[in-house]
């Protein structure tokens, strides 16, 4: 998977020096990618845009 054009943004819930550091790239077609900002070379989770929307909606409503 080529993520060289991914534009990563840090979660607003992340804090400087904290343990929660999630980055999301949603600028690529048909997928949203999520990674740990403390391990940028590590694994990347990939979701369809529909699955990501459902996840975000569920988190916001619970």
N, C-alpha and C positions, 0 to 999 in steps of 0.2 A: 504494500500500500504506500503510495507516494503522498507524503504529507508536507512536502517542501513548500507548498503555497498556503499551508494552514496559517491562519491568523489566530493565535492563542490569546485568550483573555482569562484573567484570574477571577475566580469566584469572589463576589462581594463579601462572602462569609469568611474568606481567608484573612488571616491576620499576620502581620510581620512577626516572624519568629515563632509563629504558632504551628500546631501540628496539622491543621486542616488547610491544605494547599491544593486546590483543584483548578485545573485550567481546561477551558472548553474552546474548541474550534468549530464554529458552525457556518463558516463561509464557503465550504466546499459543497458541491452538488450532492444531493441525495443522502447525506450522512452528517452526523454530529459526532465529534471525537472528544474524548475526555482522557486526561492524563494527570498524574501526580506531578506538581511543579517541582517537587524536591528530587524527582527522578525522571527528568525529561527524556532520557534515552530509554526508559523502561517501557512497559507495556502500555498500549493505548486501547481504551474501550471504544467501540464503534457502534452507534445506534442509528436506525433509520430516523428520519426527521419526525415521522409520526410517533414512533416509540418514544423519542425524546420529549415531544410535546406532551404525550400522555404522562410520562414520568414527572415533568415539571409541574403540570396541572395537579397531579396527585399530591406532590410534596406541598404545593401551595394551599391545598384544600384540607390537609390533615394536620 
